[in-house]
Amino acid sequence: MATLHSLALSSPLYKIQKPRSYSVPSSIVNGSLNLNSSFNGQYLQVPRLRLPMITQKTPMYMPVIMMAKPKIQFIQGTDELTIPDVKLTKSRDGTNGMAIFRFDQPSVFDSSGEVGDITGFYMIDEEGVLQSVDVNAKFVNGKPSGIEAKYIMRTPRDWDRFMRFMERYSNANDLQFVKY
């Protein structure tokens, strides 16, 4: 018993808060509960450590939302630094539409030799990736000078998703919407 007592006193948790007594239920002490135990010794009262309660005003299980900066890529993993000129068209009935992105002197031309070839047009945000393979490069005097990428929206749901991306992208890059 002296060994157990000295361990409890030397524990760092013992110094934080005084232990309270923890007693064994009387049914076990009186022997009415038979556990087929061969223990024949003396029952101890073990101190119960009480750690401070952590109180929160917000629920314990709140979802964590990762806010990724919206970005455009032509080569996966390489962000395009040039801000595009974007033109939107939408059908009269609102069921489909198209976004045309024009990049003048995009930064992908500076790194494409080192990183790899242009594999598509990727719009990435916290909801996921919108992608298109309709990408055309413009050349002047044999040198690349621009890129035009088209993203086609075939359903109202596609249109709404694209508009959420564009709202995030425009807020992150200080763009504004101008209606013609």
Secondary structure as GFF3:
##gff-version 3
##sequence-region A 1 180
A	DSSP	alpha_helix	2	10	.	.	.	ID=ss1
A	DSSP	alpha_helix	12	16	.	.	.	ID=ss2
A	DSSP	beta_strand	20	22	.	.	.	ID=ss3
A	DSSP	alpha_helix	26	29	.	.	.	ID=ss4
A	DSSP	beta_strand	46	48	.	.	.	ID=ss5
A	DSSP	beta_strand	71	75	.	.	.	ID=ss6
A	DSSP	beta_strand	78	79	.	.	.	ID=ss7
A	DSSP	beta_strand	85	90	.	.	.	ID=ss8
A	DSSP	beta_strand	97	104	.	.	.	ID=ss9
A	DSSP	alpha_helix	108	115	.	.	.	ID=ss10
A	DSSP	beta_strand	121	125	.	.	.	ID=ss11
A	DSSP	beta_strand	128	132	.	.	.	ID=ss12
A	DSSP	beta_strand	135	140	.	.	.	ID=ss13
A	DSSP	beta_strand	143	153	.	.	.	ID=ss14
A	DSSP	alpha_helix	156	172	.	.	.	ID=ss15
###
